[in-house]
Each structure stands twice: as C-alpha cells, then as structure tokens.
Amino acid sequence: MFASYRRILAAPGALAFTLTGLLGRLALSMTGVSTVAMIAARRDSYALAGTVSAAGLVTAAVGLPLVGRLVDRYGQARATVPAVLGGAVPLAGLLLCVHLGAPDWTLYACWIGCSFNPNLGGMARARWAHLFRADPEARHVANALEQALDEACFMAAPVLAILLCTSLFPEAGLITAGTLGAAGALLFAAQRRTEPPVQPPAPDGRRPGSPLRRPGLRVMALTFLATGAVFGSMEVTTLAYADALGQKSLAGPLLGLVAAGSCVAGLVFGLVRPRRAPAVRFLFGAAAMALLLLLPLTAALAGAGLGVLAVALFVAGTGTAPTMVTGMTVVQELLPRRQLNEGMSVAVSALLAGISAGAAAGGVIAQHAGPGAGYQLTAGAAVLALLIALAGRRALGRRPAAATPVTASEAGSGAGAGPETGPGADMAGHPVGADR
C-alpha cells in the first residue's frame, strides 16, 4: 500500500533530509507550548504567557518570508546556519530572564528575537520539488508525506512539551526544544547532496520583487489566512467547550484527534493518483473541508457530549490535509524556482497570522456567546477560504514561464538543474505510482 512512499524515500539523500527536518520541526512545534507553560509557571500569569507567545507568532509571520528570500538567494545551508546560531542567543536570554525574574518587556524582546527561524517544512518541500521536478505525481506523494509529518508533529509536540515542563522543571520543555531544533536544523542544512542549487538571476539581471506581486499567490495567501483562522478558532473553542463540561484535561486529546484525522487523510490522499490540475483539486479540497467542519458545529450546538464531539473532530480533520497538500502544490506551481522558498514562507506566514487572529476571535466568542459558539467561526472561516479560492480560481491556474517543468529527457541530461541532479534524474523516469 505504501510502496509510493517507500519509493520517494529511496531517492538518494531523501530519507536523511526527511528525518533531520522532522526532528527540527518537532522541536519548533514544541516551542510555543513550552514557552506558555514556562512563563505561566514562573510568573503565574497566563495572560503574560499568551501575549508573549502571540508577539512571537506575529513576528514569525513577518520573519519567515525574509529568511525565505535569503534561502532563495544564498542557498539553504548558507541561510539556515546563521539563522539557527543567531536565534540561540535570544533563546538563552529568554530562559535567563524568566528564571531571574527580569521585567516583562525583556520576555517580549527575547521571544521576538527567537522568531526568525528558517521554514524547515518549506525547505523540505523545495527539495522534493527539485528531486522530482519532472514527475508531478511524485511531488504529490511527497507533499502528502510532508503534511502527514506536520500533523504528527502537531500531535506529539504538545504532549512532549507539557510532560517535560511538568515532570522536570518549567524550563525543561523550551531547553529541549531549542537543543533539538538547533541540532535538527543544522543536520538538515548539512545534507548538501539534496540541496536545490541557487537559481541564476533573471535574464535582465533584475532581482525579483515580492512573490505577492503574483495574483495567484495573493489568492493563496488570503485562502491560507482564512484556513489559519479555522485552526486557531477550533483550538480555543475546543478548549472552552471541554472546560465548560468540566473536562478541560481532555482538550489536548480532542485536538490530537483533529491532527490524527488529518494525518491519516494526508497519507491516504498521497496514494491517490492525481487526475485533475492542482488548482481544481484545491477547490474540491476546500469545499470538502468547509462541509466536514459543519460536524463539530452541529455536535456543539446540539449539546452533544465529548464522545460525539471527538468523532466529529476526527472526521472534520480528514478534510484539512488534502486541502493543505494541494494548496502547497498550487503554490509551487505558481512560482518560479528562484522564489520558491520565499513564496512558500509567505503562505505559511499567512497561515500563522490566521491562526493568531482565529484564536483571538474564538476566545472572545467563547467568553461572550457560549463555549461551543466558536465553532460557527471555524465553519465560517472554512467557507470564506472556499469563496476566496473560487473567486480567484483563474489566477490559480497561471504558471510562470520559469516554472514550466523540464521533460524527463532534460532531467536525465541535467539540463538547467545544476550539479545536484542525480537523485531527481534517477527518479524522473520512473513515476511513483507506476506499479499501482
């Protein structure tokens, strides 16, 4: 069943950058929860912990595209190593400031300084796009694998972070996250065999402007902004609903079911042979996500217990991974290779901004309109994402001339691919799903 995944991971160097990138992404997924738990325990203020975390999230949404532009210009290794080493200084400062009781403003300053991290998920997807530049089906499988790994991190990271912070000492989670994150990112950067070569400048010598100048990416950014609101509002609303029923401790497992449903759906979706254009698949995915998110809304409004809500959340989660998988594929199709990392970072930044806004709005709704009312925002944000995608569907199908895929023969001869063409050329002539 999973022969397709085995085949893409068999590409030379693929397993190494996947595992090292996974280590770094797991650590990054731990940092937010670890920071909130640490500050809340040491300063006895969830308000301070939440606002510090939100400040870092907003800064990350700004910093990711900037680091992505450096990656496109100088290469993954040359941009990642300084970013990781530079981020270790404010992280150490945050730990010291919390432990020594420094003024609150120092926490904001240090955490903002920690937010300029490389987008390891985007860089991994860029490597897959380079390795399988002549095989769209293989890229589909690889994007599905990446989304499933993201969901696995979302499930495991909060549990591990809270376990460390509560069983050892409040700073243990962030120390572990910082150490594992730095090690994973540096090991990922060391995998030079699969690193995409830096693309030459445009023929006229001009540096490319912001990828947001492309109408299709603007549509995708707005769609991901609304999708982020889905995730942010669902998280807060689920917590409030479980708390209202006297089962606050079950909020984590309930959210884990959303990620589990998405992870399973992502893996299964990767095995389905793509038969339509990515933009069309994205529209179907957004429609399915909007439809399935009516389930937790219905369960909450009907006053169902947590058992029914758990089933509804798991099923609703199955609609998110196919949407995200095809969404990232559309982003890759819209951009020339010289702007791939920056463009994917823009998409992730929009997602982060949506999560922050959705969490804030969901909290207000839960406070004033009842614990389950926030699922109306969740479902509404999903519908908004679908409407944005429908309104901009023509722009989603426009491909830049530089993004036209090379043919299998060109890939085999190494045309325009730089010195690292081996793995991609080997796999290009053997489509991943050929034996199904």
NORTAHU-V439576 format. One record per residue. N is the residue number from 1. RES is the residue in one letter. SS is DSSP state (@ for helix, = for strand, . for the rest). PHI is phi as a letter, one per 30 degrees, with the letter a starting at -180 (NA if undefined). D_CENTER is the distance of its C-alpha to the mean C-alpha in Angstrom with 1 decimal. Layout:
N;RES;SS;PHI;D_CENTER
N;RES;SS;PHI;D_CENTER
//
This chain:
1;M;.;NA;25.7
2;F;.;c;23.0
3;A;@;d;25.0
4;S;@;d;22.4
5;Y;@;d;19.8
6;R;@;d;22.6
7;R;@;d;23.7
8;I;@;d;20.5
9;L;@;d;20.2
10;A;.;d;23.9
11;A;.;d;23.4
12;P;.;e;24.7
13;G;.;i;22.3
14;A;@;d;19.3
15;L;@;d;19.5
16;A;@;d;19.8
17;F;@;d;16.7
18;T;@;d;14.7
19;L;@;d;16.2
20;T;@;d;16.2
21;G;@;d;12.5
22;L;@;d;11.9
23;L;@;d;14.3
24;G;@;d;12.7
25;R;@;d;9.2
26;L;@;d;11.4
27;A;@;d;13.3
28;L;@;d;10.7
29;S;@;d;9.8
30;M;@;d;13.6
31;T;@;d;14.4
32;G;@;d;14.1
33;V;@;d;16.1
34;S;@;d;18.4
35;T;@;d;19.2
36;V;@;d;20.1
37;A;@;d;22.2
38;M;@;d;23.9
39;I;@;d;24.9
40;A;@;d;26.0
41;A;@;d;28.1
42;R;@;d;29.7
43;R;@;c;30.2
44;D;.;h;30.6
45;S;.;b;28.5
46;Y;@;d;25.4
47;A;@;d;25.8
48;L;@;d;25.6
49;A;@;d;22.7
50;G;@;d;20.7
51;T;@;d;21.6
52;V;@;d;20.9
53;S;@;d;17.3
54;A;@;d;17.0
55;A;@;d;18.5
56;G;@;d;16.0
57;L;@;d;13.1
58;V;@;d;15.0
59;T;@;d;15.9
60;A;@;d;12.4
61;A;@;d;11.8
62;V;@;d;15.0
63;G;@;d;14.7
64;L;@;e;11.6
65;P;@;d;13.4
66;L;@;d;16.6
67;V;@;d;15.4
68;G;@;d;14.0
69;R;@;d;17.5
70;L;@;d;19.1
71;V;@;d;17.3
72;D;@;d;18.6
73;R;@;d;21.9
74;Y;@;c;22.6
75;G;.;j;20.5
76;Q;@;d;17.7
77;A;@;d;20.1
78;R;@;d;22.1
79;A;@;c;19.3
80;T;@;d;17.4
81;V;@;e;20.6
82;P;@;d;21.9
83;A;@;d;18.6
84;V;@;d;18.4
85;L;@;d;22.1
86;G;@;d;22.3
87;G;@;d;19.7
88;A;@;d;21.8
89;V;@;d;24.7
90;P;@;d;23.3
91;L;@;d;21.7
92;A;@;d;25.2
93;G;@;d;26.7
94;L;@;d;24.6
95;L;@;d;25.8
96;L;@;d;29.3
97;C;@;d;29.4
98;V;@;d;28.4
99;H;@;d;30.8
100;L;@;c;33.7
101;G;.;i;33.4
102;A;.;d;32.7
103;P;.;e;32.5
104;D;@;e;29.5
105;W;@;d;28.8
106;T;@;d;28.2
107;L;@;d;25.3
108;Y;@;d;23.6
109;A;@;d;24.6
110;C;@;d;23.3
111;W;@;d;19.9
112;I;@;d;19.4
113;G;@;d;20.5
114;C;.;d;17.8
115;S;.;d;15.0
116;F;.;c;15.2
117;N;.;c;13.0
118;P;.;d;12.0
119;N;.;d;8.5
120;L;@;d;9.2
121;G;@;d;6.5
122;G;@;d;7.9
123;M;@;d;11.2
124;A;@;d;11.3
125;R;@;d;10.7
126;A;@;d;13.4
127;R;@;d;15.6
128;W;@;d;15.5
129;A;@;d;16.3
130;H;@;d;19.2
131;L;@;d;20.5
132;F;.;c;20.7
133;R;.;d;21.4
134;A;.;c;24.5
135;D;.;b;23.1
136;P;@;e;20.8
137;E;@;d;21.0
138;A;@;d;19.8
139;R;@;d;16.7
140;H;@;d;16.1
141;V;@;d;16.5
142;A;@;d;14.3
143;N;@;d;11.3
144;A;@;d;12.2
145;L;@;d;12.4
146;E;@;d;9.0
147;Q;@;d;7.6
148;A;@;d;10.4
149;L;@;d;9.8
150;D;@;e;6.4
151;E;@;d;8.7
152;A;@;d;11.5
153;C;@;d;10.1
154;F;@;d;9.7
155;M;@;d;13.3
156;A;@;d;14.9
157;A;@;d;13.7
158;P;@;d;15.5
159;V;@;d;18.5
160;L;@;d;18.9
161;A;@;d;18.6
162;I;@;d;21.1
163;L;@;e;23.4
164;L;@;d;23.7
165;C;@;d;24.3
166;T;@;c;26.9
167;S;@;c;28.6
168;L;.;c;29.0
169;F;.;a;28.8
170;P;.;e;26.4
171;E;.;d;25.1
172;A;@;d;24.5
173;G;@;d;20.8
174;L;@;d;19.9
175;I;@;d;22.3
176;T;@;d;20.8
177;A;@;d;17.2
178;G;@;d;18.5
179;T;@;d;20.6
180;L;@;d;18.2
181;G;@;d;15.4
182;A;@;d;18.1
183;A;@;d;19.6
184;G;@;d;16.5
185;A;@;d;15.6
186;L;@;d;19.3
187;L;@;d;19.8
188;F;@;d;16.9
189;A;@;d;18.7
190;A;.;d;21.9
191;Q;.;d;21.1
192;R;@;d;22.9
193;R;@;d;24.1
194;T;@;c;20.9
195;E;.;d;19.8
196;P;.;d;20.0
197;P;.;d;23.1
198;V;.;d;23.1
199;Q;.;d;24.2
200;P;.;d;27.5
201;P;.;d;28.0
202;A;.;e;29.0
203;P;.;e;32.6
204;D;.;d;33.9
205;G;.;i;32.6
206;R;.;d;30.6
207;R;.;d;27.2
208;P;.;d;24.5
209;G;.;d;23.8
210;S;.;d;20.5
211;P;@;d;18.4
212;L;@;d;18.6
213;R;@;d;22.2
214;R;.;d;21.2
215;P;@;e;21.7
216;G;@;d;19.2
217;L;@;d;16.3
218;R;@;d;17.7
219;V;@;d;17.7
220;M;@;d;14.1
221;A;@;d;13.2
222;L;@;d;15.4
223;T;@;d;14.2
224;F;@;d;10.5
225;L;@;d;12.4
226;A;@;d;14.3
227;T;@;d;11.6
228;G;@;d;10.1
229;A;@;d;13.8
230;V;@;e;13.9
231;F;@;d;11.5
232;G;@;d;13.3
233;S;@;d;16.7
234;M;@;d;16.4
235;E;@;d;15.8
236;V;@;d;18.7
237;T;@;d;20.9
238;T;@;d;20.7
239;L;@;d;21.6
240;A;@;d;24.5
241;Y;@;d;25.7
242;A;@;d;25.9
243;D;@;d;27.6
244;A;@;d;30.1
245;L;.;c;31.1
246;G;.;i;31.7
247;Q;.;b;28.9
248;K;@;e;26.3
249;S;@;d;25.6
250;L;@;d;24.4
251;A;@;d;21.5
252;G;@;d;19.2
253;P;@;e;20.2
254;L;@;d;19.9
255;L;@;d;16.3
256;G;@;d;15.9
257;L;@;d;17.6
258;V;@;d;15.0
259;A;@;d;12.4
260;A;@;d;15.3
261;G;@;d;16.1
262;S;@;d;12.7
263;C;@;d;12.8
264;V;@;d;16.4
265;A;@;d;16.0
266;G;@;d;13.3
267;L;@;d;15.8
268;V;@;d;18.7
269;F;@;d;17.3
270;G;@;d;16.9
271;L;.;d;20.6
272;V;.;d;21.7
273;R;.;d;23.2
274;P;.;d;21.9
275;R;.;b;25.0
276;R;.;b;23.9
277;A;.;d;22.3
278;P;@;e;18.5
279;A;@;d;19.1
280;V;@;d;21.4
281;R;@;d;19.1
282;F;@;d;16.4
283;L;@;d;19.2
284;F;@;d;20.3
285;G;@;d;16.8
286;A;@;d;16.6
287;A;@;d;20.2
288;A;@;d;19.7
289;M;@;d;16.9
290;A;@;d;19.3
291;L;@;d;22.2
292;L;@;d;20.7
293;L;.;d;19.6
294;L;@;d;23.4
295;L;@;d;24.0
296;P;@;d;22.9
297;L;@;d;24.5
298;T;@;d;27.7
299;A;@;d;27.7
300;A;@;d;27.5
301;L;@;d;30.0
302;A;.;d;32.3
303;G;.;i;32.3
304;A;.;d;31.2
305;G;.;d;30.7
306;L;@;d;27.6
307;G;@;d;28.3
308;V;@;d;28.1
309;L;@;d;25.0
310;A;@;d;23.3
311;V;@;d;24.1
312;A;@;d;23.0
313;L;@;d;19.5
314;F;@;d;19.1
315;V;@;d;20.3
316;A;@;d;18.2
317;G;@;d;15.0
318;T;@;d;16.1
319;G;@;d;15.6
320;T;@;d;11.9
321;A;@;d;10.7
322;P;@;e;13.3
323;T;@;d;12.3
324;M;@;d;8.7
325;V;@;d;10.3
326;T;@;d;13.0
327;G;@;d;11.3
328;M;@;d;9.6
329;T;@;d;13.1
330;V;@;d;14.8
331;V;@;e;13.2
332;Q;@;d;14.4
333;E;@;d;17.7
334;L;@;d;18.2
335;L;.;c;18.1
336;P;.;d;20.6
337;R;@;d;19.6
338;R;@;d;20.7
339;Q;@;b;17.9
340;L;@;d;15.1
341;N;@;d;13.0
342;E;@;d;13.9
343;G;@;d;13.2
344;M;@;d;9.6
345;S;@;d;9.3
346;V;@;d;11.2
347;A;@;d;8.9
348;V;@;d;6.0
349;S;@;d;9.1
350;A;@;d;10.5
351;L;@;d;7.8
352;L;@;d;8.6
353;A;@;d;12.2
354;G;@;d;12.3
355;I;@;d;11.3
356;S;@;d;14.0
357;A;@;d;16.5
358;G;@;d;16.1
359;A;@;d;16.7
360;A;@;d;19.6
361;A;@;d;21.1
362;G;@;d;20.7
363;G;@;d;22.6
364;V;@;d;25.3
365;I;@;d;25.8
366;A;@;d;26.0
367;Q;@;d;28.5
368;H;@;c;30.8
369;A;@;b;30.4
370;G;.;j;30.0
371;P;.;d;27.3
372;G;.;c;26.3
373;A;.;d;26.5
374;G;@;d;23.0
375;Y;@;d;22.0
376;Q;@;d;23.8
377;L;@;d;21.2
378;T;@;e;18.4
379;A;@;d;20.3
380;G;@;d;21.4
381;A;@;d;18.0
382;A;@;d;17.2
383;V;@;d;20.5
384;L;@;d;19.9
385;A;@;e;16.8
386;L;@;d;19.1
387;L;@;d;21.9
388;I;@;d;20.0
389;A;@;d;19.0
390;L;@;d;22.6
391;A;@;d;24.1
392;G;.;c;22.3
393;R;@;d;22.6
394;R;@;d;25.0
395;A;@;d;22.9
396;L;@;d;20.1
397;G;.;c;22.6
398;R;.;d;23.7
399;R;.;c;23.0
400;P;.;d;24.1
401;A;@;e;27.0
402;A;@;d;25.2
403;A;@;c;22.6
404;T;.;d;25.3
405;P;.;d;24.7
406;V;.;d;27.4
407;T;.;d;29.8
408;A;@;d;30.1
409;S;@;d;33.3
410;E;@;d;31.8
411;A;@;d;29.0
412;G;@;d;31.7
413;S;@;d;33.8
414;G;.;i;30.9
415;A;.;d;31.5
416;G;.;i;29.3
417;A;.;c;26.8
418;G;.;i;28.1
419;P;.;d;29.1
420;E;.;c;26.1
421;T;.;d;26.8
422;G;@;e;28.0
423;P;@;d;25.2
424;G;@;d;24.2
425;A;@;d;27.8
426;D;@;d;28.7
427;M;@;d;26.1
428;A;@;d;26.5
429;G;.;d;29.8
430;H;.;b;28.8
431;P;.;e;26.2
432;V;.;d;24.1
433;G;.;c;25.5
434;A;.;d;29.0
435;D;.;c;30.5
436;R;.;c;29.4
//
